[in-house]
Amino acid sequence: MQVFSIFDQQMMARALKLAAMGRFSTSPNPMVGCVITSRDGEILGEGWHKKAGGPHAEVHALQAAGEKARGATAYVTLEPCSHFGRTPPCANALIDAGVGRVVCAMLDSNPAVSGKGLAMLNQRGIATEHGLLATQARELSRGFFKRMEQGLPFVQVKLASSADGKTALANGQSKWITGAAARADVQQFRAAACAILTGSDTVLADNPSMNVRINDASPVSEPVRQPLRVIIDTQHRVTPSHQIVNLPGEILIINGSGHREGFSEAVQFYAARLTPHGKVDVNDVLLELGRRQINNLWVEAGATLAGQFIAEGLADELVHYQAPVIMGNSSRSLLNLPAFEQMDQIIHLTYTDIRQIGADLRLIARLT
C-alpha cells in the first residue's frame, strides 16, 4: 500500500483546486491540474487545463518551472496522457523535462491512456505513484469518466418547486416561484454542462432561451462557452420562430424522423429510437449524446420529461430549488411519475449538499 506524506496531500489538494478552474471551459476533456515542486518543498510551477485543444496542465506547469523541473516532483490530478491527440503526450513532456517523480490522483479511464502514461514514465526511470485523493479527482470530472466507462453523460435534473412540491397554479401561472438569487445560481450549472436538454412542452409553454446568461448576480464570468441545446420534439411542435433555436450556439432537435426544413444551419437533427408508445427513447438519446462527447447533461424540463429521466433510472443527480411558499393541492405537481403501490418501489435519494440561496433552499441529491 502506498503511503503519501502530508506534503503530498497538500500539493494534490492544490492541484485539484487548480483543475476546478477549468469547470466551464475544458469540455469534452476532463479537468486537470498540476503542481511541480522541488525536493525541499518549493512550488516551482503550476498549471491547469484551460481549454480543449490547448496545452494540458502539465505543459503549463513545466513552462512555469523551466529548468528547475529537472529532478522535481509533479503532482497531477489525472494520469498524464500517452497518445497524440490535439496536443502531444504529456508523459513525453515530463520525460523531456527530466522530472524525478510523478504522483497522480488516478488512472485515466480513456482506453487510449489507461495505465500507459505511467508505464512510459516508469520505462524512463521516473518514479510514479497513484491513488492520492482519487475520490475527489474522480468527482471533479465525473461526467468524463462516466462517458469513458459507460458511453453516457452524467445527468443532472434541475427542479424548482414550492415547499409543498408544486410548480405552477392550476391555471398554469408559475413566474416566479423561486427568487432572483436561485435563478442566477442556475447559470453556473448550465455553464458547467456540455449540453442542456428540454422538451417541446417547455418550449411551447415558456419559449425559453436555455442558454447561459451572465449578470452581476451570476457566479459565472466571461468568456462563456454556450452548451449544446437539446430539444426532444417527437411531434414536431418546435418551429424556427422559437427563441431557443435563434440564439448563438449549437442546437440539436431530437425526434423520430430526423431533418426538418425551415431551420437554420445551426440546428441539427437526430432521429431517435421510439418506444412502443411513440415517445422518444431517452436512453437512446443519452447514448447519442455520449457519442457526441457530452460529459455533463443538464436537464431543465417539465414534470413529464423530468419524471421520465427519474423513473427510468437515467438521472444521476437532482438539483432542487425549493421556495418558501405553499401553493395548495390543486396546483401542478413537480414530477409526473408512475403510481407506486408498494414501498419497495419508491425512489431513494442521498442528499449531498443543502444550502440557502437567497430566500430559497438548494437541495442536491444523488439517486441511490
Secondary structure by P-SEA (a helix, b strand, c coil): cccccaaaaaaaaaaaaaaaccccccccccbbbbbbbcccccccccccccccccccaaaaaaaaaccccccbbbbbcccccccccccccaaaaaaaacccbbbbccccccccccaaaaaaaaaabbbbbcccaaaaaaaaaaaaaaaaaccccbbbbbbbbccccccccccccccccccaaaaaaaaaaaaaccbbbbcaaaaaaccccccccccccccccccccccbbbbbccccccccccccccccbbbbbbccccccccccccbbbbbccccccccccaaaaaaaaaaacccbbbbbccaaaaaaaaaaccccccbbbbcccccccccccccccccccccccbbbbbbcbbbbcccbbbbbbbcc
